[in-house]
């Protein structure tokens, strides 16, 4: 079974989150999962979002011991473990509403399309300055 996963990453955790994505992902490009913080909450905190399809074992894989994968033997495991240690998962089966985005946590929303997640979390796109 395939699940939609949307991950909300605080701006200050992008580098660590990318190393985590590299370690649990399948290709080197996973190190670029989170590029820039293009979303903000009502308080002005900035977040990067990534949405992906994953197997239904994502919660297990995401919480398992991390190792440098064959496709990235020099992955920064310390950074990946920092990200993993603050990862919180939520699905509609757990409670009616997701936790609010938090500048100290990665939040993985499971089984909800991104167009529905963004309003639930109270996020807005950051206007692009020209």
Buried (B, 14 or more C-beta within 10 A) or exposed (E): EEBBBBBBBBBEBBBBBBBBBBBBBEEEEBBEBBEEBBBBBEEEBBBBBBBBEBEEEBBEEBEEEBEBBEBBEEBBBEBBBBBBEBBEBBBBEEEEEBBBBBEEBBBBBBBBEBEEBBEBBEBEEBEEEE
